[in-house]
Amino acid sequence: MTDSFSSIGNGSEIDVLLAGTSSVTNEKSSALTGLYSGLRDAKNFYSLVVGCDMPFLNPVLLNYMASQSSGFDVVIPEIRGLIEPLHAIYCKTCLPTIGKLLKVQEYSLRALLPRLTVKNIPEGDINRFDPKQLSFYNINTEADLQRAELLLDEEGKVL
């Protein structure tokens, strides 16, 4: 799917990086500043942007999302009427719009999206590839981590 990986954070969040990765730090920590830094430094025209707390990404779903990206600034899943901006594909064409928002100290991803050409991936399409919707599972607490571990078999594959 890709030959490059970047980790974006405010510096304190970046503890360990995989070999051959790059990192970007931001003084003002927000998803929008991270997105701007990541897109600016990305080698590719399109970038997959996901939260670092999403352990069950589905490569087949991600490939489907990538196949829908032509002509759009953003390809974003929609689950139960809610969008998933940190499980989306963003294009470098977003950079000027993000830059304008950052200039006026607007740091919300949700403020960005209405200004872009967005392709929503409906829940029905998502369910074809990820019927349990585990791609969107976040680990934010110890209990979340324990539940995630229960979803894995002995080889670390999702049950």
Phi, psi and omega in degrees: 000319179207160176245009179223155182213135176232147175246127183244133178191188182267012179103309181288338182279343186264098182260312184227133177239146176293153178302135177082012179261167175239160178227154178228135176245152181234141175289313177266111184276114173203161178299324182290320177293323176296317178298316179299312181298316181295314179294319180301318185266355182294144177283330186261159179292324178248145179228135171278127181241118179225155175289146180288353181257023181247092188278346189247044178300141184253108183301326180292317176297317180297320177296320176298314179301317179299323180292344181263001192280340185301126178086003181238150174281327185218140169242120190223131178289151176233120181239126180049041177080001180247138178277159180241079185293344176255032170210062190217166176250124181244147181255153177300341177296347177286338189304312180300320180292317177298316179303319178295319179295317180296326179299327180262017177059038173261117188246013184266129173298325181293333175287333181287314192302320179295345181268000186240167172272112189244135172252112175276136174263112184289158183303324179299319177293318179300316183295337175297327185255331185218073186298333177273353180055035180289342177305334187258008179287128179250144173253107181242343183224169176299321178297321176299318179296316179297319178296319179299318179298327178291340181275358183251146174275186183296335180269003179084013179266148181292132179289000000 
